[in-house]
Structure formats: structure tokens, C-alpha cells
Amino acid sequence: MLTISQLAPCAGVTVPVRHYHQTGLLAEPERDHSGYRSYDAAPSCG
């Protein structure tokens, strides 16, 4: 699982990932017990 700060550079985005949640282009995952979003890692993102 990746955090939002790990996902952004792996995905090659310069706009904050939250922007993609707000526009509906990326579904926002559930948050863990500490309030962080956890994303499934793509094979190339390890």
C-alpha cells in the first residue's frame, strides 16, 4: 500500500492527488486508523 505522498511521484502527477479526488477522476480510498489514505500499489510502484 502507498500513502498519498508516495503515490503522487509514482504516478507522475504534479497536481496534488486530492485534486483528482475532488474532480472525480480518482476514487478516494478509505482512511486507515490514523486517518491516512492507503492506495494499492501498481506493480511498477512497488
N, C-alpha and C positions, 0 to 999 in steps of 0.2 A: 504494500500500500504506500502511496505517496501523499505527502502533505501538499497544500496549495503552492507553497514556495518551491517544492521540488518539481511539481507538475509544470509550472509555467515555463522554465527554461527547457525542460524536456520536450514540451510541445512546440517550442519555438515562438511563443507569443510574447509580444511586448506590452499589450494591453493587460491590465490586471484580470486574472481569471474571473473575479467577481463580476466583471462587465459581461462575460459570456453567460453567467447565471441570470443577470438582470434582463438581458435581451432574449433569453430562452434558447440560446444556441447550445448550451451545455447544462444538463440537469445537475442540480446541486445535490451532492450526496448527503446522507445523514451524517450528523456530527458524532464524534466519539464522546466518551465520558468527560473529557476535558474541554470539549467544545470545538475541537479541530475537525475539519473536513478530511475524510480519507478517500483517496481515489485509487481505483485498481490501476496497477502499473501495466503499461503496454510492454510487450517483450523487449523493445528497443530501449525502454526507460529503466528496466531492471529494478 
